[in-house]
Amino acid sequence: MVTNGSRIDRRWLDKHGPYLRWLTLSIDSVDAERARQLGRHAGPISYRHPDHILEVAELVHAWNSIRPRQRQIRLKLNVTVTSLNADEDPSAFIERMRPSKVKLLQMLVVQGENDGEEGLQCSAVSFASYAHRMQSVAGVEIVSEDNEAMD
């Protein structure tokens, strides 16, 4: 399941957790204000989306601690890299979250879906620099998808 995590709490996890093998949490920035600028402003967690992602990760880790290994939920983080967050270093955030995998996605303008957002595109060099910073996070598989790979 891929989600921004805004509706996930302990009750939700108790109900749906038994049916999940992977939970992918999407984030646009590890900085709450930038996340809001990038569109994470809907719902009750809008003012603190990055903190909420960490809370959901902790819920999942607690859930996993009492489950047999074959019934645990694997965590993944999707990060969309844009011109607004390309200078960030989310290494500490990722270390706190402890996902199994991180996928970095270079923001891609898709006709009919996000027209007019060309200003959010980051350069190939900025995306590569962002991805390079993530290679220092130990124990986490980092996968990068630039525009060419996504297209």
MONORRA-V9583 format. One record per residue. N is the residue number from 0. RES is the residue in one small letter. PHI is phi in degrees with one decimal (none if undefined). Layout:
BEGIN
N_RES_PHI, N_RES_PHI
END
This chain:
BEGIN
0_m_none, 1_v_-113.8, 2_t_-155.6, 3_n_-82.7, 4_g_80.3, 5_s_-61.6, 6_r_-104.8, 7_i_-86.9, 8_d_-140.3, 9_r_-59.5, 10_r_-61.1, 11_w_-61.3, 12_l_-65.3, 13_d_-60.4, 14_k_-76.8, 15_h_-103.3, 16_g_-53.2, 17_p_-60.6, 18_y_-100.5, 19_l_-102.4, 20_r_-112.2, 21_w_-129.9, 22_l_-125.4, 23_t_-104.3, 24_l_-103.3, 25_s_-100.1, 26_i_-143.1, 27_d_-101.0, 28_s_-164.4, 29_v_-85.9, 30_d_-98.4, 31_a_-58.4, 32_e_-67.9, 33_r_-64.9, 34_a_-59.0, 35_r_-64.5, 36_q_-61.5, 37_l_-87.6, 38_g_113.6, 39_r_-86.6, 40_h_-128.3, 41_a_-97.8, 42_g_90.0, 43_p_-73.2, 44_i_-105.4, 45_s_-56.4, 46_y_-77.0, 47_r_-149.7, 48_h_-53.4, 49_p_-58.7, 50_d_-63.9, 51_h_-65.4, 52_i_-58.3, 53_l_-65.0, 54_e_-64.2, 55_v_-63.7, 56_a_-59.6, 57_e_-63.4, 58_l_-58.8, 59_v_-65.4, 60_h_-63.8, 61_a_-64.9, 62_w_-56.5, 63_n_-64.1, 64_s_-65.3, 65_i_-112.0, 66_r_-110.3, 67_p_-62.4, 68_r_-51.7, 69_q_-71.7, 70_r_-112.3, 71_q_-80.5, 72_i_-97.6, 73_r_-89.7, 74_l_-98.0, 75_k_-133.7, 76_l_-118.8, 77_n_-102.8, 78_v_-121.3, 79_t_-89.9, 80_v_-94.0, 81_t_-125.3, 82_s_-65.2, 83_l_-83.0, 84_n_-118.8, 85_a_-61.6, 86_d_-90.1, 87_e_-73.6, 88_d_-125.7, 89_p_-84.1, 90_s_-55.0, 91_a_-63.8, 92_f_-61.3, 93_i_-64.6, 94_e_-61.8, 95_r_-69.7, 96_m_-72.4, 97_r_58.8, 98_p_-76.8, 99_s_-76.0, 100_k_-147.0, 101_v_-128.1, 102_k_-112.5, 103_l_-99.6, 104_l_-118.6, 105_q_-73.4, 106_m_-53.4, 107_l_-123.3, 108_v_-79.9, 109_v_-116.4, 110_q_-56.1, 111_g_89.2, 112_e_-116.1, 113_n_-137.9, 114_d_-53.5, 115_g_86.5, 116_e_-105.8, 117_e_-55.6, 118_g_-64.8, 119_l_-87.4, 120_q_-67.7, 121_c_-104.3, 122_s_-71.9, 123_a_-60.4, 124_v_-65.9, 125_s_-62.4, 126_f_-63.9, 127_a_-62.4, 128_s_-64.8, 129_y_-60.3, 130_a_-61.3, 131_h_-62.6, 132_r_-61.1, 133_m_-77.1, 134_q_-64.6, 135_s_-82.9, 136_v_-78.3, 137_a_-74.6, 138_g_76.8, 139_v_-124.2, 140_e_-76.9, 141_i_-110.0, 142_v_-121.2, 143_s_-112.4, 144_e_-125.9, 145_d_-80.4, 146_n_-57.6, 147_e_-61.9, 148_a_-66.1, 149_m_-74.0, 150_d_-68.6
END
